Amino acid sequence: MHANEFLRLFSQGSRRYHLVGNEQCGLVAGLDLEGRLYALWQGNVLHRVNPAAVLGQSTRECYLNPGGDGLWPAPEGSCLGYHYATGRWCVPPGLSGARYTLVSFAGGQAVIRAEIDLINARGIGVPVVFERRIKLCPADDGLEMQVTEALTYLGPQPLHAAQGLLVPWTLAQFDCGPGCEVVFPACPTGEIVDLYDPSEDQRWSDATLVHTRTEGNRRYQIGLGKKTPWIEFRDPRQGLCVRRTAEPLAKAWRYIDIGDRPVDRKPMKAGARFSVYNATNGFMEIEAAGGCPRRLEPGVTLTLTVHTRFSKTGAKNN
């Protein structure tokens, strides 16, 4: 989608946004669109865009996924998940209806913030400040967005791991099709965990990399552990590469199970640093997750700094 067409959608939908940089090399922060971020390069939007989400309104019956790069809390499912507070899967209205405030901006940087009340599947309220600290880093062949995701727990009492977990989780969506894939450095088989049905038939390895098909025609999701240093989406149709890296956790924090599992189950012990989600309707996600301590103290801020590098020079080999 062309950048000017995208910005017109915000005006048509009466949605606020903030532009970092410009339409040739920039980022759009959808202040009234879940705080989603969209990279712009040479007048085009690189992330997936769902016009219906910009012009419409999500409901319990129909969630309009905005695409872009979003910040959600993890875990999604299990007895501690945030998408099952009412018994069936639903994006929390605090997330889908969040209105972010532009806290500061200068040059190629901006900070946006929203206060969101979450409820997990055990019915425990978890009030949180969501903050996205954005920095645009232009490059000769594309751009890099550095985003520090910050979740601040506002509850008056400590939250123990058996009561609730809270982790910043950033999901970047892209249109995909034949030939699209995600690659990451070769790793032991146990480092790859299926979060839905088995997906081994979608993967193969060469001397240095694992390849997994992301052609948008089969639903699967894999979690990758702390030893995986980066993941990269490759779209040969556009000559587009998108590599995501995440800075290490604080020593006292741990990765958790971010998966969408039934509410009668506890989270798995295996934690995810990165995740790859392949949908059935022509889009995919490359995701990065942070960590948390075993006990959340009032006022604690959980941060995750993610670097997303967009390149239009063709696929990288290593």
Backbone as numpy.savetxt, mean C-alpha at the origin, in Angstrom:
# Nx Ny Nz CAx CAy CAz Cx Cy Cz
-3.66 7.19 -18.03 -4.50 8.38 -18.03 -3.62 9.63 -18.03
-4.03 10.64 -18.81 -3.30 11.90 -18.83 -3.50 12.64 -17.51
-2.45 13.33 -17.08 -2.48 14.02 -15.80 -3.56 15.09 -15.74
-3.72 15.87 -16.83 -4.73 16.94 -16.80 -6.15 16.37 -16.73
-6.36 15.22 -17.38 -7.66 14.55 -17.29 -7.92 14.07 -15.86
-6.87 13.55 -15.22 -6.97 13.08 -13.84 -7.32 14.22 -12.90
-6.66 15.34 -13.04 -6.94 16.48 -12.16 -8.34 17.04 -12.39
-8.83 16.96 -13.62 -10.21 17.39 -13.88 -11.21 16.51 -13.14
-10.88 15.22 -13.00 -11.77 14.33 -12.24 -11.95 14.82 -10.81
-10.87 15.29 -10.19 -10.98 15.80 -8.82 -11.91 17.00 -8.77
-11.83 17.88 -9.74 -12.72 19.03 -9.78 -14.17 18.60 -10.00
-14.38 17.65 -10.91 -15.73 17.17 -11.18 -16.33 16.48 -9.97
-15.51 15.77 -9.21 -15.99 15.06 -8.03 -15.96 15.89 -6.76
-15.60 17.18 -6.88 -15.49 18.08 -5.72 -14.57 17.49 -4.65
-13.43 16.98 -5.08 -12.44 16.38 -4.19 -11.22 17.29 -4.10
-10.72 17.48 -2.89 -9.49 18.25 -2.70 -8.27 17.38 -3.03
-7.23 18.05 -3.50 -5.97 17.35 -3.75 -4.83 18.34 -3.59
-3.61 17.81 -3.49 -2.42 18.67 -3.47 -1.43 18.10 -4.47
-0.86 18.97 -5.30 0.11 18.58 -6.31 1.51 18.92 -5.83
2.36 17.91 -5.73 3.78 18.08 -5.43 4.53 18.00 -6.74
5.33 19.01 -7.07 5.99 19.04 -8.37 5.03 19.54 -9.43
5.03 18.89 -10.59 4.16 19.32 -11.69 3.70 18.11 -12.49
2.95 18.36 -13.55 2.38 17.26 -14.31 3.44 16.46 -15.09
4.60 17.05 -15.30 5.66 16.34 -16.01 6.49 15.46 -15.07
6.55 15.83 -13.81 7.29 15.06 -12.81 6.75 15.46 -11.45
5.82 14.68 -10.94 5.18 15.08 -9.70 4.36 13.98 -9.05
3.67 14.35 -8.00 2.80 13.46 -7.24 1.51 14.20 -6.92
0.40 13.50 -6.99 -0.88 14.02 -6.55 -1.27 13.32 -5.27
-1.57 14.08 -4.24 -2.09 13.53 -2.99 -3.58 13.79 -2.93
-4.38 12.73 -2.98 -5.84 12.87 -2.94 -6.32 13.07 -1.51
-6.45 14.30 -1.09 -6.79 14.60 0.32 -8.17 14.06 0.69
-9.10 14.08 -0.27 -10.44 13.54 -0.03 -10.61 12.17 -0.68
-9.52 11.51 -0.97 -9.55 10.20 -1.62 -8.61 9.25 -0.86
-8.90 9.09 0.43 -8.13 8.20 1.31 -6.67 8.60 1.46
-6.32 9.82 1.05 -4.93 10.23 1.10 -4.06 9.49 0.10
-4.67 8.93 -0.95 -3.91 8.14 -1.94 -2.96 9.04 -2.72
-1.83 8.46 -3.13 -0.80 9.16 -3.88 -0.72 8.59 -5.29
-0.48 9.49 -6.25 -0.40 9.10 -7.66 0.82 9.77 -8.29
1.70 8.97 -8.88 2.90 9.50 -9.52 2.57 9.99 -10.93
3.15 11.14 -11.30 2.98 11.73 -12.62 4.34 11.79 -13.31
4.37 11.39 -14.58 5.61 11.44 -15.34 5.29 11.74 -16.79
5.87 12.81 -17.31 5.68 13.23 -18.70 4.21 13.34 -19.06
3.45 13.91 -18.12 2.04 14.21 -18.37 1.09 13.05 -18.19
1.56 11.91 -17.70 0.72 10.73 -17.50 0.74 10.27 -16.06
-0.34 9.62 -15.63 -0.42 9.02 -14.30 0.13 7.61 -14.40
1.09 7.26 -13.53 1.71 5.94 -13.58 0.94 4.90 -12.78
0.32 5.31 -11.68 -0.48 4.37 -10.89 -1.83 4.11 -11.56
-2.49 3.06 -11.09 -3.86 2.78 -11.52 -4.80 3.87 -11.03
-5.75 4.24 -11.87 -6.78 5.22 -11.52 -8.15 4.59 -11.75
-9.04 4.73 -10.78 -10.43 4.30 -10.93 -11.30 5.55 -10.92
-11.71 6.06 -12.10 -12.50 7.29 -12.14 -13.76 7.23 -11.29
-14.39 6.05 -11.20 -15.61 5.93 -10.41 -15.38 6.27 -8.95
-14.17 5.98 -8.44 -13.87 6.28 -7.04 -13.68 7.77 -6.81
-13.18 8.48 -7.83 -12.98 9.92 -7.70 -14.32 10.64 -7.78
-15.23 10.14 -8.61 -16.51 10.80 -8.83 -17.61 10.31 -7.89
-17.45 9.10 -7.34 -18.52 8.51 -6.53 -18.16 8.39 -5.07
-18.93 7.58 -4.36 -18.76 7.40 -2.93 -18.89 5.92 -2.58
-17.93 5.40 -1.82 -18.00 4.01 -1.39 -19.11 3.82 -0.36
-19.70 2.63 -0.37 -20.72 2.26 0.62 -20.36 0.88 1.16
-21.12 0.41 2.13 -20.90 -0.94 2.65 -21.14 -1.98 1.56
-22.05 -1.70 0.65 -22.39 -2.65 -0.39 -21.40 -2.62 -1.56
-20.72 -1.48 -1.75 -19.85 -1.35 -2.92 -18.67 -0.45 -2.58
-17.49 -1.05 -2.50 -16.28 -0.28 -2.24 -15.66 0.12 -3.58
-15.45 1.41 -3.77 -14.83 1.93 -4.98 -13.34 2.14 -4.69
-12.53 1.22 -5.17 -11.10 1.25 -4.88 -10.43 2.34 -5.71
-9.79 3.33 -5.07 -9.26 4.48 -5.82 -7.98 4.21 -6.59
-7.32 3.05 -6.38 -6.04 2.83 -7.02 -4.94 3.62 -6.31
-3.92 4.07 -7.08 -2.85 4.86 -6.49 -2.05 4.09 -5.47
-1.48 4.82 -4.53 -0.67 4.28 -3.44 -1.36 4.66 -2.15
-1.92 3.66 -1.45 -2.72 3.94 -0.26 -2.05 3.48 1.01
-2.44 4.10 2.12 -1.99 3.70 3.45 -3.16 3.08 4.20
-3.02 1.81 4.56 -4.02 1.10 5.35 -3.37 0.58 6.63
-4.17 0.22 7.61 -3.63 -0.46 8.79 -3.67 -1.97 8.57
-2.70 -2.67 9.09 -2.71 -4.14 9.08 -2.80 -4.60 10.54
-3.37 -5.82 10.75 -3.74 -6.83 9.76 -5.10 -6.55 9.11
-5.29 -7.15 7.93 -6.57 -7.02 7.23 -7.60 -7.96 7.85
-7.22 -9.24 7.99 -8.14 -10.23 8.52 -7.66 -10.82 9.83
-8.19 -11.99 10.20 -7.96 -12.70 11.46 -8.83 -12.08 12.55
-8.70 -12.61 13.76 -9.49 -12.10 14.88 -9.08 -10.69 15.28
-7.97 -10.21 14.73 -7.49 -8.86 15.05 -7.56 -7.92 13.85
-8.17 -8.39 12.75 -8.21 -7.60 11.52 -9.14 -6.40 11.59
-8.86 -5.41 10.74 -9.64 -4.17 10.72 -10.72 -4.14 9.64
-10.81 -5.21 8.83 -11.82 -5.21 7.76 -13.01 -6.11 8.08
-13.11 -6.55 9.34 -14.20 -7.45 9.72 -14.87 -7.02 11.02
-14.88 -5.74 11.31 -15.46 -5.27 12.57 -16.95 -5.58 12.67
-17.63 -5.70 11.52 -19.06 -5.98 11.53 -19.38 -7.40 11.05
-18.35 -8.25 10.99 -18.58 -9.66 10.67 -18.30 -10.06 9.25
-18.39 -9.16 8.30 -18.05 -9.47 6.91 -17.07 -8.43 6.39
-16.35 -8.80 5.33 -15.31 -7.92 4.82 -15.88 -6.57 4.40
-15.26 -5.53 4.89 -15.67 -4.17 4.52 -14.53 -3.22 4.84
-14.17 -2.35 3.89 -13.18 -1.32 4.19 -13.77 -0.40 5.25
-13.10 -0.20 6.38 -13.65 0.63 7.45 -14.06 2.00 6.92
-15.24 2.49 7.29 -15.68 3.80 6.81 -14.74 4.93 7.21
-14.01 4.73 8.31 -13.02 5.74 8.69 -11.93 5.87 7.64
-11.61 4.76 6.97 -10.60 4.79 5.91 -11.18 5.32 4.60
-12.29 4.73 4.16 -12.85 5.11 2.86 -13.36 6.55 2.85
-13.76 7.05 4.02 -14.28 8.42 4.08 -13.31 9.43 4.67
-12.05 9.04 4.86 -11.08 9.93 5.51 -10.84 11.19 4.68
-10.78 12.32 5.37 -10.44 13.60 4.73 -9.13 14.07 5.34
-8.09 13.99 4.55 -6.77 14.38 5.01 -6.60 15.90 4.98
-5.77 16.40 5.88 -5.40 17.80 5.93 -3.97 17.95 5.44
-3.73 18.99 4.64 -2.38 19.32 4.22 -1.72 20.07 5.37
-0.79 19.40 6.06 -0.16 19.96 7.26 0.96 20.92 6.90
1.78 20.54 5.90 2.88 21.41 5.48 3.29 21.04 4.07
3.90 22.00 3.38 4.46 21.72 2.06 5.55 22.74 1.75
6.56 22.28 1.07 7.67 23.15 0.67 8.45 22.44 -0.42
8.59 23.10 -1.57 9.33 22.49 -2.67 8.74 21.16 -3.05
9.56 20.12 -3.03 9.10 18.79 -3.42 8.67 17.94 -2.26
8.22 18.56 -1.16 7.82 17.79 0.01 6.45 18.25 0.50
5.76 17.33 1.19 4.46 17.66 1.78 4.16 16.65 2.88
3.33 17.06 3.83 2.86 16.18 4.90 1.35 16.28 4.94
0.67 15.12 4.89 -0.78 15.10 4.99 -1.17 14.22 6.18
-2.34 14.52 6.79 -2.67 13.84 8.05 -4.19 13.72 8.19
-4.62 12.61 8.82 -6.03 12.40 9.13 -6.14 11.61 10.43
-7.17 11.88 11.22 -7.43 11.10 12.43 -8.54 10.12 12.13
-8.29 8.82 12.39 -9.23 7.76 12.01 -9.46 6.83 13.19
-10.71 6.58 13.49 -11.06 5.63 14.54 -11.26 4.25 13.92
-10.43 3.30 14.33 -10.51 1.94 13.83 -11.16 1.03 14.87
-11.78 -0.05 14.39 -12.32 -1.09 15.26 -11.87 -2.42 14.70
-11.26 -3.25 15.53 -10.81 -4.54 15.01 -11.90 -5.60 15.19
-11.64 -6.81 14.72 -12.66 -7.86 14.70 -13.06 -8.31 16.10
-12.30 -7.96 17.11 -12.67 -8.25 18.49 -13.50 -7.12 19.11
-13.80 -6.10 18.31 -14.62 -5.00 18.78 -13.87 -3.98 19.61
-12.55 -4.02 19.55 -11.74 -3.08 20.32 -11.46 -1.84 19.47
-11.73 -0.69 20.02 -11.49 0.56 19.32 -10.02 0.95 19.37
-9.51 1.37 18.22 -8.10 1.76 18.11 -8.05 3.12 17.40
-8.07 4.22 18.15 -7.99 5.55 17.53 -6.57 5.85 17.08
-6.43 6.33 15.84 -5.10 6.46 15.23 -5.02 7.75 14.41
-3.86 8.40 14.45 -3.54 9.46 13.51 -2.74 8.84 12.37
-3.22 9.02 11.15 -2.52 8.58 9.94 -1.77 9.79 9.38
-0.48 9.62 9.11 0.31 10.72 8.54 1.19 10.17 7.44
1.26 10.91 6.34 2.10 10.54 5.20 3.06 11.69 4.92
4.35 11.43 5.11 5.40 12.43 4.91 6.03 12.16 3.56
5.75 13.03 2.60 6.01 12.77 1.19 7.20 13.59 0.70
8.05 12.94 -0.07 9.18 13.64 -0.69 9.32 13.17 -2.13
9.37 14.12 -3.06 9.54 13.82 -4.48 11.01 13.93 -4.85
11.53 12.90 -5.52 12.94 12.86 -5.91 13.02 12.63 -7.42
13.10 13.70 -8.24 13.19 13.51 -9.69 14.47 12.79 -10.10
14.41 12.11 -11.25 15.58 11.42 -11.80 15.53 11.57 -13.32
16.66 11.27 -13.98 16.74 11.47 -15.42 15.73 10.62 -16.18
15.51 9.38 -15.72 14.67 8.45 -16.47 13.34 8.16 -15.77
12.98 8.97 -14.78 11.74 8.75 -14.05 11.70 9.57 -12.78
11.21 8.97 -11.72 11.14 9.68 -10.45 11.10 8.68 -9.31
11.38 9.18 -8.11 11.26 8.37 -6.91 10.40 9.13 -5.91
9.49 8.42 -5.28 8.73 9.00 -4.18 9.16 8.31 -2.90
9.59 9.12 -1.94 9.94 8.61 -0.62 8.82 9.02 0.33
8.21 8.04 0.95 7.08 8.31 1.84 7.34 7.64 3.18
7.30 8.43 4.23 7.34 7.88 5.57 5.91 7.81 6.08
5.43 6.58 6.26 4.08 6.35 6.77 4.16 6.32 8.29
3.27 7.04 8.95 3.32 7.13 10.41 1.93 6.93 10.98
1.79 5.96 11.87 0.54 5.71 12.59 0.79 5.98 14.07
0.03 6.90 14.65 0.18 7.23 16.07 -1.04 6.73 16.83
-0.80 5.86 17.80 -1.88 5.27 18.60 -2.32 6.28 19.66
-3.62 6.61 19.65 -4.16 7.63 20.54 -4.92 7.05 21.73
-5.01 5.74 21.82 -5.79 5.14 22.90 -5.27 5.51 24.29
-6.15 5.53 25.29 -5.73 5.92 26.64 -5.02 4.81 27.40
-5.16 3.55 26.94 -4.58 2.40 27.62 -3.64 1.64 26.68
-2.64 0.95 27.23 -1.79 0.10 26.38 -2.63 -0.96 25.67
-2.19 -1.33 24.49 -2.88 -2.36 23.70 -1.91 -3.54 23.56
-2.27 -4.67 24.18 -1.42 -5.85 24.14 -1.65 -6.60 22.83
-0.66 -7.39 22.42 -0.72 -8.09 21.14 -1.92 -9.02 21.04
-2.39 -9.56 22.16 -3.55 -10.45 22.13 -4.85 -9.67 21.91
-4.82 -8.36 22.16 -6.00 -7.52 21.99 -6.06 -6.88 20.61
-4.90 -6.53 20.11 -4.87 -5.85 18.83 -3.46 -5.61 18.34
-3.31 -5.56 17.03 -2.05 -5.25 16.37 -2.26 -4.05 15.47
-1.21 -3.30 15.24 -1.31 -2.12 14.37 0.00 -1.95 13.63
-0.09 -1.94 12.29 1.09 -1.82 11.44 0.74 -0.94 10.25
1.61 0.01 9.86 1.39 0.76 8.62 1.65 -0.14 7.41
0.76 -0.05 6.44 0.77 -0.96 5.30 0.45 -0.15 4.05
1.39 -0.07 3.12 1.19 0.76 1.93 1.05 -0.13 0.69
-0.02 0.12 -0.06 -0.40 -0.71 -1.20 -0.38 0.13 -2.47
0.50 -0.20 -3.42 0.60 0.55 -4.67 -0.01 -0.26 -5.80
-1.00 0.32 -6.47 -1.76 -0.40 -7.51 -1.36 0.05 -8.91
-1.38 -0.94 -9.83 -1.06 -0.66 -11.22 -1.95 -1.50 -12.13
-2.31 -0.93 -13.28 -2.97 -1.72 -14.32 -1.96 -2.74 -14.84
-2.45 -3.90 -15.23 -1.53 -4.93 -15.69 -2.20 -5.77 -16.77
-1.41 -6.64 -17.39 -1.91 -7.49 -18.46 -0.84 -8.48 -18.87
-0.95 -9.08 -20.05 -0.01 -10.10 -20.50 1.44 -9.63 -20.44
2.29 -10.47 -19.90 3.71 -10.16 -19.80 4.12 -9.45 -18.54
3.18 -8.94 -17.76 3.52 -8.23 -16.53 3.96 -9.23 -15.45
4.89 -8.79 -14.63 5.42 -9.65 -13.58 5.99 -8.82 -12.45
6.21 -9.48 -11.32 6.97 -8.90 -10.22 8.18 -9.79 -10.01
9.33 -9.17 -9.78 10.55 -9.92 -9.50 11.11 -9.47 -8.16
11.86 -10.37 -7.53 12.56 -10.06 -6.29 13.73 -11.02 -6.16
14.73 -10.68 -5.34 15.92 -11.54 -5.25 15.58 -12.95 -4.81
16.33 -13.92 -5.36 16.12 -15.32 -5.01 16.21 -15.51 -3.50
15.33 -16.35 -2.96 15.26 -16.56 -1.52 14.81 -17.99 -1.24
15.02 -18.48 -0.02 14.55 -19.82 0.32 13.04 -19.94 0.15
12.58 -21.13 -0.18 11.15 -21.36 -0.40 10.31 -20.90 0.78
10.80 -21.10 1.99 10.04 -20.74 3.17 9.82 -19.25 3.36
10.56 -18.43 2.59 10.40 -16.98 2.68 9.16 -16.50 1.92
8.60 -17.35 1.09 7.42 -16.99 0.29 6.21 -17.69 0.89
5.22 -16.92 1.33 4.05 -17.49 1.99 2.80 -17.11 1.20
2.01 -18.10 0.81 0.73 -17.83 0.13 -0.29 -17.36 1.15
-0.89 -16.19 0.89 -1.90 -15.65 1.78 -3.31 -16.03 1.34
-3.45 -16.57 0.13 -4.71 -17.15 -0.36 -4.40 -18.58 -0.81
-4.90 -18.96 -1.97 -4.65 -20.30 -2.50 -3.21 -20.43 -2.98
-2.70 -21.67 -3.11 -1.34 -21.87 -3.59 -1.12 -21.23 -4.96
0.07 -20.65 -5.15 0.35 -19.94 -6.39 1.72 -20.29 -6.97
2.24 -21.46 -6.60 3.57 -21.85 -7.09 3.63 -21.89 -8.62
2.51 -22.22 -9.27 2.51 -22.31 -10.72 2.64 -20.95 -11.40
2.56 -19.87 -10.64 2.72 -18.53 -11.20 4.17 -18.05 -11.11
5.04 -18.83 -10.48 6.42 -18.38 -10.23 7.45 -19.27 -10.92
8.59 -18.68 -11.22 9.76 -19.41 -11.69 10.99 -18.61 -11.29
12.15 -19.25 -11.31 13.38 -18.61 -10.88 14.45 -18.73 -11.94
15.36 -17.72 -11.96 16.58 -17.83 -12.75 17.74 -17.79 -11.76
18.92 -17.42 -12.22 20.09 -17.50 -11.35 20.02 -16.58 -10.15
19.35 -15.44 -10.30 19.37 -14.44 -9.23 17.99 -13.98 -8.77
16.95 -14.20 -9.57 15.65 -13.61 -9.29 14.53 -14.65 -9.26
13.50 -14.33 -8.48 12.23 -15.04 -8.54 11.28 -14.17 -9.35
10.56 -14.78 -10.28 9.58 -14.08 -11.11 8.19 -14.61 -10.75
7.23 -13.72 -10.60 5.84 -14.15 -10.37 4.93 -13.37 -11.30
4.07 -14.07 -12.02 3.20 -13.42 -13.01 2.17 -12.52 -12.31
2.02 -11.32 -12.85 0.97 -10.40 -12.36 0.24 -9.85 -13.59
-0.54 -10.72 -14.21 -1.24 -10.36 -15.44 -2.69 -9.98 -15.19
-3.11 -9.93 -13.91 -4.45 -9.48 -13.58 -5.56 -10.42 -13.97
-5.28 -11.73 -14.00 -6.31 -12.67 -14.42 -6.49 -13.83 -13.43
-5.82 -13.76 -12.31 -5.97 -14.80 -11.29 -5.70 -14.19 -9.92
-6.56 -14.49 -8.96 -6.41 -13.90 -7.63 -5.44 -14.72 -6.79
-4.35 -14.08 -6.38 -3.44 -14.69 -5.42 -2.67 -13.58 -4.71
-2.09 -13.92 -3.59 -1.26 -12.97 -2.84 -0.17 -13.74 -2.12
1.04 -13.22 -2.21 2.16 -13.83 -1.50 2.77 -12.81 -0.55
3.20 -13.28 0.61 3.92 -12.46 1.56 5.39 -12.85 1.53
6.26 -11.85 1.67 7.71 -12.06 1.64 8.30 -11.56 2.96
9.22 -12.33 3.51 9.75 -12.04 4.83 10.82 -10.97 4.87
11.40 -10.80 6.04 12.32 -9.69 6.31 13.61 -9.77 5.51
13.96 -10.95 4.98 15.21 -11.09 4.22 15.09 -10.58 2.80
13.89 -10.31 2.32 13.70 -9.79 0.96 13.99 -8.29 0.97
14.97 -7.81 0.19 15.34 -6.40 0.26 14.50 -5.47 -0.62
13.86 -5.99 -1.68 13.07 -5.15 -2.56 12.16 -6.03 -3.44
11.16 -5.39 -4.03 10.31 -6.04 -5.03 10.15 -5.06 -6.19
9.93 -5.60 -7.40 9.85 -4.73 -8.58 8.77 -5.22 -9.54
7.86 -4.33 -9.89 6.84 -4.60 -10.90 7.37 -4.21 -12.26
7.17 -5.09 -13.24 7.61 -4.83 -14.61 6.43 -4.94 -15.57
6.22 -3.89 -16.32 5.16 -3.85 -17.32 5.80 -3.62 -18.68
6.00 -4.68 -19.47 6.67 -4.52 -20.77 5.84 -3.74 -21.77
4.55 -3.64 -21.55 3.69 -2.89 -22.48 4.06 -1.41 -22.47
4.46 -0.90 -21.30 4.80 0.52 -21.17 6.30 0.75 -20.97
7.08 -0.35 -20.88 8.49 -0.20 -20.55 8.66 0.38 -19.16
7.74 0.03 -18.25 7.72 0.61 -16.92 8.24 -0.38 -15.88
9.14 0.11 -15.01 9.61 -0.66 -13.86 9.31 0.16 -12.60
8.78 -0.50 -11.59 8.50 0.15 -10.32 9.12 -0.69 -9.22
10.17 -0.17 -8.59 10.85 -0.91 -7.52 10.55 -0.27 -6.17
10.18 -1.13 -5.21 9.88 -0.65 -3.85 10.88 -1.25 -2.86
11.44 -0.38 -2.06 12.29 -0.81 -0.95 11.74 -0.20 0.33
11.99 -0.84 1.44 11.51 -0.35 2.73 12.66 -0.37 3.73
12.79 0.69 4.48 13.87 0.77 5.45 13.62 -0.20 6.61
14.70 -0.69 7.24 14.55 -1.70 8.30 13.74 -1.19 9.49
13.19 -2.14 10.23 12.39 -1.80 11.42 13.29 -1.45 12.59
12.70 -0.73 13.55 13.36 -0.56 14.84 13.55 -1.93 15.47
14.59 -2.09 16.27 14.96 -3.40 16.80 13.84 -4.04 17.63
13.06 -3.24 18.33 12.04 -3.81 19.21 10.75 -4.16 18.47
10.68 -3.87 17.19 9.48 -4.13 16.42 9.60 -5.43 15.65
8.44 -5.95 15.22 8.41 -7.20 14.47 7.38 -7.10 13.35
7.66 -7.82 12.25 6.69 -7.92 11.17 5.56 -8.83 11.61
4.37 -8.62 11.05 3.21 -9.42 11.43 2.54 -10.02 10.19
1.60 -10.88 10.43 0.76 -11.46 9.38 -0.25 -10.40 8.95
-0.14 -9.93 7.71 -1.06 -8.90 7.22 -2.27 -9.50 6.51
-2.32 -10.83 6.37 -3.25 -11.50 5.47 -4.73 -11.37 5.80
-5.53 -11.62 4.78 -6.99 -11.58 4.87 -7.49 -12.99 5.19
-7.47 -13.33 6.48 -7.89 -14.67 6.89 -9.16 -14.58 7.74
-9.88 -15.70 7.91 -11.15 -15.69 8.65 -11.00 -15.16 10.07
-12.08 -14.57 10.58 -12.03 -13.93 11.89 -11.97 -14.93 13.04
-12.19 -16.21 12.78 -12.06 -17.20 13.84 -10.64 -17.73 13.97
-9.71 -17.15 13.24 -8.31 -17.58 13.29 -7.43 -16.47 13.85
-6.37 -16.88 14.50 -5.37 -15.94 14.96 -4.41 -15.62 13.80
-3.71 -14.49 13.87 -2.69 -14.22 12.83 -1.62 -15.30 12.82
-1.09 -15.60 11.64 0.02 -16.54 11.53 1.27 -15.92 12.15
2.22 -16.77 12.50 3.48 -16.27 13.06 4.36 -15.62 11.99
4.24 -16.09 10.76 5.06 -15.54 9.67 4.66 -14.10 9.38
5.62 -13.19 9.46 5.34 -11.79 9.18 5.78 -11.41 7.77
5.17 -10.36 7.23 5.46 -9.92 5.86 6.09 -8.54 5.86
7.21 -8.43 5.14 7.82 -7.13 4.87 7.28 -6.55 3.56
7.12 -7.44 2.58 6.54 -7.06 1.29 5.45 -8.06 0.93
4.60 -7.65 -0.01 3.54 -8.52 -0.49 3.26 -8.20 -1.94
2.83 -9.23 -2.68 2.41 -9.07 -4.07 0.99 -9.60 -4.18
0.07 -8.75 -4.67 -1.32 -9.15 -4.84 -1.69 -9.05 -6.31
-2.24 -10.13 -6.85 -2.68 -10.17 -8.24 -4.19 -10.39 -8.26
-4.92 -9.46 -8.87 -6.37 -9.54 -8.91 -6.84 -10.22 -10.19
-8.15 -10.28 -10.37 -8.72 -10.95 -11.55 -9.28 -9.97 -12.56
-9.19 -8.67 -12.27 -9.80 -7.68 -13.17 -8.80 -6.65 -13.67
-7.58 -7.14 -13.99 -6.63 -6.29 -14.67 -5.82 -5.34 -13.82
-5.67 -5.61 -12.54 -4.77 -4.79 -11.74 -4.04 -5.64 -10.72
-2.96 -5.08 -10.20 -2.15 -5.76 -9.20 -1.63 -4.73 -8.20
-1.01 -5.24 -7.12 -0.45 -4.37 -6.09 0.93 -4.88 -5.66
1.85 -3.95 -5.45 3.09 -4.25 -4.75 3.02 -3.51 -3.42
3.19 -4.24 -2.34 2.88 -3.73 -1.02 4.11 -3.80 -0.10
4.16 -2.89 0.85 5.20 -2.91 1.87 4.53 -2.70 3.22
4.99 -3.43 4.23 4.40 -3.34 5.57 5.48 -3.06 6.60
5.09 -2.36 7.65 5.99 -2.06 8.74 5.88 -3.09 9.84
6.19 -2.69 11.05 6.14 -3.59 12.19 5.62 -2.87 13.42
5.50 -3.62 14.50 5.00 -3.04 15.74 5.62 -3.77 16.93
5.59 -3.15 18.10 6.04 -3.83 19.32 4.97 -4.79 19.81
5.30 -5.58 20.80 4.32 -6.53 21.35 3.28 -5.83 22.22
3.53 -4.60 22.55 2.56 -3.83 23.32 2.59 -2.39 22.84
1.41 -1.88 22.43 1.31 -0.50 21.97 1.04 0.40 23.17
1.92 1.35 23.39 1.72 2.31 24.47 1.01 3.55 23.93
0.19 4.20 24.74 -0.47 5.43 24.29 0.55 6.45 23.77
0.27 7.00 22.61 1.15 8.02 22.03 2.27 7.49 21.17
2.45 6.16 21.09 3.55 5.62 20.28 3.26 5.84 18.80
4.31 6.15 18.03 4.19 6.34 16.59 4.96 5.24 15.87
4.27 4.52 15.02 4.86 3.46 14.22 5.15 4.01 12.83
6.39 3.92 12.38 6.76 4.50 11.10 7.29 3.43 10.14
7.13 3.72 8.88 7.64 2.87 7.80 8.03 3.80 6.66
9.31 3.80 6.28 9.77 4.63 5.17 9.97 3.75 3.94
9.26 4.10 2.87 9.27 3.31 1.64 9.74 4.18 0.49
10.66 3.64 -0.31 11.14 4.30 -1.51 10.54 3.57 -2.71
9.82 4.31 -3.55 9.23 3.73 -4.75 9.85 4.41 -5.96
10.59 3.66 -6.75 11.35 4.20 -7.88 10.69 3.80 -9.19
10.29 4.80 -9.97 9.65 4.59 -11.27 10.66 4.85 -12.37
10.82 3.90 -13.27 11.76 4.03 -14.36 11.08 3.66 -15.67
11.32 4.46 -16.70 10.76 4.20 -18.02 11.84 3.76 -19.01
12.94 3.22 -18.49 14.06 2.85 -19.35 14.10 1.36 -19.65
13.08 0.62 -19.24 13.07 -0.81 -19.49 13.40 -1.59 -18.25
13.22 -2.88 -18.31 13.39 -3.74 -17.13 14.83 -3.84 -16.71
15.02 -3.89 -15.40 16.36 -4.09 -14.83 16.59 -5.57 -14.61
17.82 -6.00 -14.68 18.14 -7.42 -14.52 18.55 -7.80 -13.11
18.92 -6.80 -12.29 19.33 -7.14 -10.92 19.19 -5.93 -10.04
